[in-house]
Amino acid sequence: MIDRGHDLSITKQAEVLKISRGSVYYLPRPVSSADLAIMRHLDRLHLEFPFAGSRMLRGLLALQGCKIGRRHVKTLMRRMGIEALYRRPRTTKPEPGHKIHPYLLRGLAIERANQVWAMDITYVPMARGFVYLAVVLDWFSRRVLSWRVSITMEAAFCVEAMEDAMARHGKPEIFNTDQGSQFTGAAFTGVLASNGIAISMDGKGAWRDNVFVERLWRSVKYEEVYLRAYETVGEARHSIGRYLDFYNRRRPHSSLDDMTPDQAYFNLPPLRVAA
């Protein structure tokens, strides 16, 4: 985004892009190996106990022999992009200028493909580091329509995944996300609004509002991520992509009458099993 070789100074470029000049010069500090190990534990614990906040997670870590302060747990949770998932009043303030849209799916019958899409981000541990995975999911068929891997949680890779899904599969009637700043900013919601797509957002911390994506994360983590130790971002991207292809084409779902997401999405007949 910032071109350091451009005739326009970095200060002017930052002003035009409306970003902090300090963020341009900031060099992120690498995460220590000790913190990476704790984050891997937190990831598993959060998947198993999504209702657990920093206090409970600190206690669960202590039972595993990991002594850590609650403030440190909260810091790592923010870095991972996780929080305790339970319904509570909307008392938090959104990002300046970001509109929070209402949840549109309560009581809605999801009866066809491309009626409702959902999107979310999850933390993916590697051997020495971590990345973030974003997916666009069709609610009716559970099919992953598009996905991206990134080393940051900025909005750009979410917008890219959403635009790729629409380029490949048309557009949904409703697009549902959580209230993360990646999804509430104009860069993301503007694309949806310009395409006439209704915007739906989960209640703050209400995991059941986006339950199908949460189920996808469990499958991805236990059937792929936790079985690997990716050495590079490229390896993570390749291996996750291979798994998601398997998930769409070959993995049957009991909630889909044992059809695969591809079969449900494209209305294909069930595959015949050879005798």
C-alpha positions in Angstrom: 0.0 0.0 0.0 2.9 2.4 0.9 5.4 2.8 -1.9 8.7 3.8 -0.4 10.2 4.5 -3.8 7.4 6.9 -4.8 8.1 10.6 -5.5 5.4 11.4 -2.9 6.8 11.3 0.6 5.7 8.6 3.0 4.0 11.3 5.2 1.9 12.4 2.3 1.1 8.9 1.2 -0.1 8.1 4.8 -2.3 11.3 4.8 -3.9 10.3 1.4 -4.5 6.7 2.7 -5.8 8.0 6.1 -3.5 5.8 8.1 -1.1 6.6 10.9 2.4 7.5 9.9 3.6 5.7 13.0 2.1 2.5 11.7 4.2 2.7 8.5 7.5 2.8 10.5 6.4 0.4 13.1 8.2 -2.9 13.1 6.3 -5.6 14.9 8.1 -7.5 17.7 8.4 -11.2 17.1 6.3 -13.4 19.4 8.5 -15.4 21.8 8.5 -19.2 21.6 7.0 -19.3 25.1 4.1 -17.2 24.1 3.6 -19.2 20.9 3.4 -22.4 23.0 0.8 -20.7 25.3 -1.2 -19.5 22.3 -1.4 -23.1 21.0 -2.8 -24.2 24.3 -5.3 -21.3 24.3 -6.4 -22.2 20.8 -7.3 -25.7 21.9 -8.9 -24.6 25.1 -11.0 -21.9 23.4 -12.3 -24.4 20.8 -13.2 -26.8 23.7 -14.6 -24.2 26.1 -15.7 -21.2 23.9 -17.5 -19.6 26.9 -14.2 -19.3 28.9 -12.9 -15.8 29.5 -9.4 -14.8 30.5 -9.9 -15.7 34.1 -11.1 -19.2 33.4 -8.5 -19.8 30.7 -5.8 -18.7 33.1 -7.1 -21.4 35.6 -7.3 -24.0 32.9 -3.7 -23.3 31.8 -2.6 -23.5 35.5 -4.1 -27.0 35.6 -1.8 -27.9 32.7 1.2 -26.6 34.6 1.4 -23.2 32.8 1.6 -20.3 35.3 0.5 -17.1 33.6 -1.1 -13.8 34.7 -4.7 -12.9 33.6 -3.5 -9.7 31.9 -1.0 -11.7 29.8 -3.8 -14.1 28.8 -6.0 -11.2 27.7 -3.1 -9.8 25.6 -2.6 -13.1 23.8 -6.4 -13.5 23.3 -6.4 -10.1 21.5 -3.5 -11.1 19.3 -5.3 -14.3 18.4 -8.6 -12.6 17.8 -10.6 -14.7 20.3 -13.0 -13.8 23.1 -15.4 -15.6 25.4 -18.5 -16.4 23.4 -21.7 -15.7 25.3 -24.6 -13.3 24.8 -24.4 -10.0 26.6 -25.8 -6.5 26.1 -24.1 -4.4 23.4 -22.2 -2.1 25.7 -19.0 -1.9 23.7 -18.4 0.9 21.3 -17.7 0.1 17.6 -14.7 1.4 15.7 -15.2 5.1 15.0 -17.4 5.5 12.0 -18.3 1.8 11.8 -22.0 0.9 11.8 -23.2 -2.3 13.6 -25.9 -3.9 11.6 -28.7 -6.0 13.1 -28.8 -9.8 13.1 -31.2 -10.9 10.3 -31.1 -14.7 10.6 -33.1 -15.3 13.8 -36.1 -17.5 12.9 -35.2 -17.4 9.2 -35.6 -20.7 7.3 -32.4 -21.3 5.2 -33.8 -23.3 2.3 -31.4 -22.8 -0.7 -27.8 -22.2 -1.7 -26.7 -18.6 -1.9 -29.5 -17.5 0.4 -27.1 -16.7 3.2 -23.3 -16.6 3.3 -21.2 -16.2 6.4 -17.6 -15.2 7.0 -15.2 -15.5 9.9 -11.5 -15.5 10.8 -9.6 -18.0 13.0 -6.1 -18.3 14.4 -3.9 -21.1 12.9 -0.8 -22.1 14.8 2.4 -23.1 12.9 5.6 -24.7 14.0 7.2 -21.3 14.7 4.5 -18.7 14.4 0.9 -18.4 13.3 -1.4 -17.1 10.5 -5.1 -16.3 10.2 -7.6 -18.1 8.1 -10.7 -16.4 6.7 -13.5 -18.3 4.9 -16.8 -17.5 3.2 -19.3 -20.2 3.9 -22.7 -21.0 2.3 -25.1 -21.6 5.2 -27.4 -24.0 3.4 -24.8 -26.4 2.1 -21.9 -25.7 4.5 -19.7 -25.3 1.4 -16.5 -23.2 1.7 -16.9 -20.7 -1.2 -13.6 -18.9 -0.8 -10.8 -18.6 1.7 -7.6 -16.7 2.3 -4.6 -17.1 4.7 -2.9 -13.9 6.0 -0.2 -13.0 8.5 -2.4 -10.1 9.8 -6.1 -9.6 10.6 -6.5 -6.5 8.5 -9.6 -6.1 6.4 -7.9 -6.4 3.0 -7.7 -10.2 2.9 -11.3 -10.5 4.0 -12.5 -8.2 1.2 -10.4 -10.2 -1.2 -12.0 -13.5 -0.1 -15.5 -12.0 -0.3 -15.0 -10.6 -3.8 -13.5 -13.9 -4.9 -16.6 -15.8 -3.7 -18.9 -13.4 -5.5 -16.8 -13.7 -8.7 -17.1 -17.5 -8.6 -20.6 -18.0 -7.3 -22.7 -14.9 -7.8 -23.9 -13.1 -4.7 -26.1 -14.1 -1.7 -29.2 -12.4 -0.4 -27.7 -12.0 3.1 -24.1 -11.9 4.3 -23.5 -12.6 8.0 -20.4 -11.8 10.0 -19.4 -11.0 13.6 -18.8 -7.4 14.8 -15.0 -7.5 14.1 -13.6 -4.3 12.8 -12.5 -6.1 9.6 -16.3 -6.6 8.8 -17.7 -3.3 10.1 -15.5 -1.0 8.1 -16.5 0.8 4.9 -14.0 -1.2 2.8 -16.0 -4.4 3.6 -19.6 -3.3 4.0 -19.3 -0.9 1.0 -18.9 -3.9 -1.3 -21.9 -5.6 0.1 -24.1 -2.5 0.0 -23.0 -1.7 -3.6 -24.2 -5.2 -4.6 -27.5 -4.9 -2.9 -26.7 -7.6 -0.3 -28.4 -7.4 3.1 -25.8 -7.1 5.9 -26.3 -9.2 9.1 -24.0 -9.2 12.1 -23.9 -11.5 15.1 -24.8 -10.3 18.6 -21.6 -9.3 20.5 -20.0 -12.6 21.7 -23.0 -14.7 20.5 -21.4 -17.7 19.0 -24.7 -19.4 18.1 -25.4 -16.6 15.6 -22.7 -18.0 13.4 -22.7 -21.6 14.6 -22.0 -23.2 11.2 -18.7 -21.4 10.9 -17.8 -22.4 14.4 -18.4 -26.0 13.5 -16.2 -25.6 10.4 -13.4 -24.3 12.6 -13.6 -27.4 14.8 -13.3 -29.6 11.7 -10.4 -27.6 10.3 -8.5 -27.6 13.6 -8.9 -31.2 14.6 -8.8 -32.8 11.2 -6.0 -30.7 9.7 -4.3 -28.0 11.7 -3.6 -29.9 14.9 -2.2 -32.8 12.9 0.4 -30.6 11.2 3.3 -28.3 12.1 3.5 -25.9 9.2 7.0 -24.6 8.7 6.1 -21.7 6.3 3.1 -19.7 5.4 3.2 -21.2 1.9 3.0 -24.7 3.4 0.1 -23.7 5.6 -1.8 -22.2 2.7 -1.2 -25.3 0.5 -2.1 -27.9 3.2 -5.2 -26.0 4.4 -6.3 -25.6 0.8 -6.0 -29.3 0.2 -8.1 -30.0 3.3 -10.8 -27.5 2.3 -11.0 -29.2 -1.1 -11.5 -32.5 0.7 -14.1 -30.9 3.0 -16.1 -29.6 0.1 -15.9 -32.6 -2.3 -15.5 -35.7 -0.2 -16.4 -35.2 3.5 -20.1 -36.2 4.1 -22.1 -34.2 6.8 -24.8 -36.0 8.9 -26.8 -32.7 8.9 -26.9 -32.9 5.1 -28.2 -36.5 5.0 -24.6 -37.6 4.5 -24.1 -35.5 1.4 -21.0 -33.5 0.8 -21.2 -29.7 0.7 -20.5 -29.8 -3.0 -23.5 -32.1 -3.5 -25.8 -29.9 -1.4 -24.6 -26.7 -3.0 -24.8 -27.8 -6.6 -27.8 -30.1 -6.0 -25.9 -33.2 -7.1 -27.0 -36.8 -6.5 -25.2 -38.7 -3.8 -22.0 -40.5 -4.8 -22.4 -44.3 -5.3 -20.1 -46.4 -3.0 -18.4 -49.2 -4.9 -19.2 -52.7 -3.6 
